[in-house]
């Protein structure tokens, strides 16, 4: 699980989700927005109901994605809030695709500084 300082509150999530820029990488969608002054970068994962009707399966998938984020995004992105939107367009059986998408996202965000 991601540390509490890197998780969204409901109010902050809604604000960031509305005002974010969408970045599509390898079939995955990331909603990215700048961090407000004095705050830590925040990360969230959204798994749609179309992926699975069962909450157990959606939550398991969400926890697996958080684990990938913890190793590949947290600490490498310091000035952006990131929301990962998974709609099931790309099957999640290959974790390497998501890891590669995270690496590309870090490169894009660090090059835009």
Secondary structure as UniProt FT lines:
FT   HELIX           4..6
FT   HELIX           10..19
FT   STRAND          21..25
FT   TURN            26..27
FT   STRAND          28..34
FT   TURN            37..38
FT   STRAND          43..47
FT   TURN            49..51
FT   HELIX           55..72
FT   TURN            75..76
FT   STRAND          80..86
FT   TURN            92..93
FT   HELIX           95..111
//
